[in-house]
Amino acid sequence: MKFRTLAAGSGVLLAGAIAAYAHSGATGVIKERMDMMVDIAAQMKAVGQMIRGNSVFDADRAAEAAAAIADHAGQLPELFPEQTLAGPSEAAADIWDNWDEFVSLSEQLELKADALAEASVDAAEASDIVQQFRALGRTCQSCHEDFRTPG
């Protein structure tokens, strides 16, 4: 189970690094959603570093990061107007073919980020939020597997 968490976390970090390069030339709603994804990756990285013991656990910072992800998740569907695939977008056309599933994953992302934020508030140490962090990471991974084109 630890390997999956580390692999998912590593994937988020790699995606963030690649995204910085890939986003050059993006404009409009595509740039907005790409920037949002970069911020989600940064928030996941911050919490992931705490969980892996690479940074000191800060319950307030973990809750803040999770709340930012939840806020972004609530905005995701509006940032994917139909067939916005131009430029450096990594969105798969399947998003619009399976819109209800995409929206459901966005809602799950918001709920799981809220759960992580709530757990973080009362957490004494990083191990107290590992379950919620993993659940959130699995939701990210699921959406990327289904609705993101390999970049």
N, C-alpha and C positions, 0 to 999 in steps of 0.2 A: 504494500500500500504506500510506503514511503517513496518508492521509486516512481509511482504514478504521480504523486504530488510533486516530486522534484521535476519529473519530466514535463508536467503541465506548467509548472512555474518557469522552467527553462524555456518552454515554448512561448510563454507570454513575453519573457525578456527578449528572446530572439525576434519575435514579431515586432516588438517596440523598436528595436534597432533597425530592422529592415524597413519598417514603416517610415522612419525619419527620412530615409533615402527615397523610398517609393512615393512619398507625398509631394515631392517637388513637381510642380506643374498642376496640381489639383486646384480646382476653383469651386466656388459656390457651395452647394449642399454636399458635394462629394468631399470637399476639403473640410467642411464642418464635421462630417461624420468621421472622417479619418483622424482629425484632431481629437475628437471625442474618444475614439478607440485608443489613441496614444495616451490620453489621460487615464483611461481605465487601466491600461497596461501599467502605467506608472503607479497608480494606486494599489494594484495587485502586487507589484514589485515591493512597495513599501511594507505591506503586511507580510508578504512572503519572506522578506529579509528578517523580520522579527521572528517569524515562526521557525525559520532555519537557524536562528541564533546569530545571524550576521549583523544584527543591530539590536539595541536594547528594546525590550518590549515597552511600548507606550500605549496604554489602553485608549487614551483620548485620540491619539494619532490614528490608531487602527479603526476606531469608530468613525472618525472624520473621513478616512479613506473609503470605508464601506458606504458611508452616506453619500459620498460623491459618486460612487459607482451606481448606487440606487437611483440617484438623480439622473444620471446619464441614461440608465436603462429605460427610464420612463420617457425619455425623449427619442429613443432609437427609431421607432416606427415612422415618426414624422420626418426623419432624416433619410428615409429611403423611398422617395417618391418613385412611382412606377418607372422601371427601366432606366434608372440613372446609372449607366454602366460606362459612360464615357471617361476618357482620360485614364488616370492611374487607379481607378476603382478596383477593389478586390472583391466586390459584391458579385455573387453568382446570380444568374438569371433565375435560379430556383427560388430565390426569395419571393418573387412575385407570383410564381406558380404555386407556391406553398405559403402564401401570405399568413394564413391563420396560424400555422406552425411557427413561423418567424415571430409573429406578435406574441404567441404563447411563450416562446423562449425569452423574449424581451421582458415579459411579465415575470417569468421565473427568475430571471437575472435580478430584477428589482426586489423580488421577495427574498431571495437568498442574500442579497447585499444588505437588505434591511435586517435580516436575521443575524448576519455577521456584525452589523453595527450594534444591535441590541446586546449580543453576547459580549462584545468588546467592552461595553460600558462597565459591566460587572466583572470583567476578567482580571485576575491577579497576575496571570502569566500567559505567555503565548500558547501554551498547550491547552488552555481553556477555550481557544477559538479555532483550533485546528479543524474540527469537524465542519464548522460553518465555512471556513475558508476553502476546504476541499470541495464542498458542495457547490460553492460559487464558481470555483475553477472548472468543475465538470460542466457546469452550464455554459461557461465561455467556450470550452472545448467543443461541446456538442453543437453550438451554433456555428463555430468556425468550420467544423467538419461538414456540416450540411449546407452552409450558405456563404462560404468564402472560397474564392478560387485560389489555387496555389500561386503564390507570388514569386 
